[in-house]
Amino acid sequence: MLREDWLNNGPASLVPLLPDGWRTRLQPIHQGQVVRLWALGGPELLLTKLWALCDRGLDLGDCLALHPGPADLDQAEAWIVAQDLNPHWPRHVRSTLQDPARRLGHGL
């Protein structure tokens, strides 16, 4: 029996914010007799993980495991900055994304 909290549905609030065409990049991860599970495609998974890193300081390990390149981080930065109107948010996002960039060997 599954625990009641087995599914983390917290990121559902990001669905309306995902880039156009995200549904075409969904990846099947399980096909059972009763349940079919899909995961975000790589580009959107990276966006949500980097957003979590900037928003709550979570998911650094996941971000690193996805091995984003410099262009991926630049594109993600633009998307993440657009998600919050706080005037300090853009500077915070840039600063936060410097850590994974440095750890991945992308010179700053």
URPEBEL-V948625 format. One record per residue. N is the residue number from 1. PHI is phi in whole degrees, 0 to 359 (* if undefined). PSI is psi in radians with two decimals (999 if undefined). OMEGA is omega in degrees with one decimal (NA if undefined). Layout:
BEGIN
{{N:PHI:PSI:OMEGA} {N:PHI:PSI:OMEGA}}
END
This chain:
BEGIN
{{1:*:2.40:178.9} {2:280:2.53:173.5} {3:293:2.68:-177.7} {4:299:-0.53:-176.9} {5:258:0.47:-175.2} {6:294:-0.43:-177.8} {7:251:2.14:176.6} {8:273:1.78:-178.7} {9:262:0.16:-179.7} {10:304:-0.75:-179.1} {11:292:-0.05:179.9} {12:303:-0.46:179.9} {13:293:-0.31:179.4} {14:276:-0.25:-175.3} {15:307:-0.82:-179.7} {16:293:-0.25:-176.5} {17:264:-0.19:-176.6} {18:295:2.63:-179.9} {19:299:2.67:177.0} {20:306:2.49:176.0} {21:84:0.09:-176.5} {22:299:-0.58:-179.1} {23:296:-0.51:-179.9} {24:288:-0.26:-179.2} {25:256:0.11:177.1} {26:301:2.53:-178.9} {27:244:2.21:176.2} {28:290:2.34:179.7} {29:239:-0.28:177.0} {30:201:2.35:174.3} {31:231:1.82:177.7} {32:253:-3.01:177.9} {33:285:-0.43:-175.6} {34:242:-0.55:-173.1} {35:235:2.40:172.0} {36:240:2.20:-179.2} {37:245:2.42:178.2} {38:235:2.65:176.1} {39:237:2.75:175.6} {40:301:2.60:173.0} {41:290:2.90:-175.8} {42:310:-0.87:-177.7} {43:299:-0.74:-178.5} {44:284:-0.61:176.1} {45:299:-0.76:177.5} {46:299:-0.79:178.9} {47:303:-0.82:-176.6} {48:291:-0.62:178.6} {49:290:-0.74:178.2} {50:292:-0.62:176.0} {51:297:-0.77:178.6} {52:298:-0.67:177.7} {53:298:-0.78:-179.5} {54:288:-0.68:-174.8} {55:282:-0.72:-172.7} {56:230:0.04:-179.2} {57:72:0.39:-178.2} {58:254:2.81:167.6} {59:76:0.37:178.0} {60:302:-0.79:-180.0} {61:301:-0.73:177.5} {62:295:-0.73:179.3} {63:300:-0.78:179.9} {64:294:-0.69:-179.1} {65:295:-0.44:178.4} {66:280:-0.13:175.7} {67:49:0.96:179.1} {68:291:2.48:175.1} {69:274:3.04:179.4} {70:303:-0.71:179.7} {71:294:-0.65:177.4} {72:298:-0.76:-179.6} {73:293:-0.68:177.9} {74:296:-0.78:179.3} {75:295:-0.71:178.9} {76:296:-0.71:179.8} {77:303:-0.81:-179.7} {78:299:-0.74:-180.0} {79:293:-0.79:-177.8} {80:295:-0.74:179.6} {81:301:-0.65:-177.9} {82:290:-0.18:-175.3} {83:272:-0.07:-176.4} {84:214:2.34:-177.3} {85:268:-0.03:178.3} {86:302:2.25:-177.6} {87:298:-0.35:179.1} {88:270:-0.19:-176.5} {89:302:-0.84:-178.2} {90:302:-0.74:179.5} {91:294:-0.71:178.4} {92:297:-0.78:-179.8} {93:299:-0.85:-179.4} {94:302:-0.81:-179.8} {95:298:-0.77:-178.4} {96:295:-0.72:-177.8} {97:287:-0.24:176.9} {98:293:-0.54:-179.7} {99:296:-0.96:177.9} {100:297:-0.60:178.4} {101:299:-0.78:179.4} {102:295:-0.80:-178.0} {103:296:-0.50:180.0} {104:271:0.01:176.6} {105:83:0.34:177.0} {106:269:1.84:-177.2} {107:305:2.47:179.7} {108:247:999:NA}}
END
